[in-house]
Amino acid sequence: MHIWLSKPVYELLPYFYLVAGLASLGASMYLNYWHWPTICLVAGITLIMAGLVIWLKRRDFRQNRRPPGIEDLD
């Protein structure tokens, strides 16, 4: 199953994950009902890690895909 996203949505996805993770971590400090602080903490850490993994993988892929420049030649 493939999900097709428009380019602007695809490019903003890691940043959305990071912002949602930070918001969830912030919410975990203020919620005080049932298990919501723990749920928000775990969700926040998971979202931040997912955003960082996606961002780093895209960055590495884009750097490796570039044609060799003058500084790369021996």
C-alpha positions in Angstrom: 0.0 0.0 0.0 1.4 3.3 -1.0 0.3 6.7 0.2 0.9 9.6 -2.2 1.4 13.0 -0.7 1.8 16.3 -2.5 5.4 17.6 -2.4 4.8 20.4 0.1 3.1 18.0 2.6 5.9 15.5 2.0 8.6 18.0 2.7 7.0 19.4 5.9 6.3 16.0 7.4 9.4 15.7 9.6 8.9 19.2 10.9 5.3 18.4 11.7 6.4 15.3 13.6 9.0 17.4 15.6 6.4 20.1 16.4 3.8 17.5 17.4 6.3 15.8 19.6 7.3 19.0 21.4 3.7 19.8 21.9 3.0 16.4 23.3 6.0 16.7 25.7 4.7 20.1 26.8 1.2 18.7 27.3 2.6 15.9 29.5 3.8 18.5 32.0 0.4 20.1 32.3 -2.0 17.1 32.2 -2.8 15.4 35.5 -5.6 13.0 34.7 -5.4 9.2 34.5 -2.4 8.0 32.5 -2.3 11.0 30.1 1.1 12.4 31.2 2.7 9.0 30.5 0.9 8.6 27.2 1.9 12.1 26.1 5.5 11.6 27.2 5.8 8.4 25.2 4.0 9.8 22.2 6.2 13.0 22.3 9.5 11.0 22.4 8.3 8.7 19.6 7.2 11.6 17.4 10.5 13.5 17.9 12.5 10.4 17.1 10.4 9.7 14.0 10.9 13.3 12.8 14.6 13.2 13.4 15.0 9.8 11.6 13.0 10.9 8.6 14.9 14.3 8.4 18.4 12.6 8.7 17.6 9.9 6.2 16.4 12.4 3.6 19.4 14.6 4.2 21.8 11.6 3.8 20.0 10.4 0.7 20.1 13.9 -0.9 23.8 14.3 -0.1 24.7 10.9 -1.6 22.6 11.5 -4.7 24.5 14.7 -5.7 27.0 14.4 -8.6 30.6 14.6 -7.6 31.9 18.2 -7.4 35.4 19.5 -8.0 36.2 19.1 -4.3 35.3 15.4 -4.4 37.7 14.6 -7.3 41.2 13.4 -6.4 
